């Protein structure tokens, strides 16, 4: 998975066991391709751990 956040950041998906013991550092960004292309029809804003790839589904206010 690639996130557009002050440049393109590659997020590696790790196994379930490694996700359990990860000290999550979440970053927010727009889902994109490896060369930075995004969807025209709408933005996918994700909050993802930059170490294990866990998607945080909590809303920020």
N, C-alpha and C positions, 0 to 999 in steps of 0.2 A: 504494500500500500504506500502511496506517496501523498504527502500533505504539503500544500502551498502555504508557507508561513515564513516570511522573510527569506525567501529562497525555497527550493524544493528539498524536503526532508524525507528520506526513505525510512519507513517504519517496518521493522522485521517482526513477523508473527512468530512467537515462541510457543512451545508446547504448554499444555494445561498445567502441568506440575511447575514449570518455571514461572508461569503467570501468578501462581499462588504465593510464591516467595519473592516477587519483584517489589521493590520500593518504588511505587509509581511516581513518575514525573510527567504530569499531563501537559500537553501543548494543544493549542487550538489553531485550526487552520482549515482550508478548503481542500476537499478531496480532488486530486488531479492525476494526470498520467505522468510517466517518467520524464517527459520533456516539458511539463508544465501546462498542458492543455486541460481546460475545465469544460464542464457541460454548459451548453448555451441555454437550455431550457430552465435551469435553476441551479442554485449553489447547494452543495452538500458541505455544511460546516460541521466539522467533527472535533471532539475533544478526545485525544488519544494519548496513551502512555508512549513516550518516545523510546522506551526500552523494550517492552514486550508486545505492544500493539493492542492492548486492551482498550476498548472504546468505552468512555465514561458517558453514561446516558443521563446524568444529572443536569438539570437546567440551571444556568447562571442568571441571576437577576441583579 
